[in-house]
Amino acid sequence: MGDSAKTEGKKKPSFFKGLKKEFKKVTWPDRKTVTKQTAAVVVVSVALGLLIALMDFIIQYGVDWLVTF
């Protein structure tokens, strides 16, 4: 009975008010940092895609060679 009596009179804060308060605490990166990080993600994604495509081509060529052998 002790804790419930204390919390009955208090109103629960709104979720969106709490969310807004937390977003104000966030340290957002500047435009230069976001641009550099975005470029890095794009470059790494393209390079990884090309590497996977190359490996797929080589494996497919090897499997085709084994099947016709």
C-alpha positions, -999 to 999 in steps of 0.1 A, spaced: 0 0 0 29 24 6 41 31 -30 7 32 -47 -6 59 -24 24 81 -33 20 77 -71 -18 81 -73 -18 119 -69 10 124 -94 2 127 -131 24 106 -154 44 128 -178 34 126 -215 55 103 -237 59 130 -263 70 156 -238 96 132 -225 107 125 -261 111 162 -269 131 167 -237 154 138 -246 159 151 -282 170 184 -268 198 166 -250 212 150 -282 243 165 -297 237 166 -334 266 164 -358 274 193 -381 267 192 -419 304 185 -427 305 155 -404 273 141 -418 285 146 -454 318 128 -447 301 99 -429 275 95 -457 302 95 -483 321 68 -464 290 46 -461 282 50 -498 318 42 -509 321 12 -486 286 -1 -497 296 2 -534 330 -15 -528 314 -43 -509 287 -48 -535 314 -50 -562 334 -75 -542 303 -97 -537 295 -94 -574 330 -104 -583 330 -134 -559 296 -145 -573 309 -143 -608 340 -164 -600 320 -190 -580 294 -192 -608 322 -197 -634 338 -224 -612 305 -243 -607 298 -241 -645 332 -254 -652 328 -283 -628 293 -292 -642 306 -293 -678 338 -312 -669 
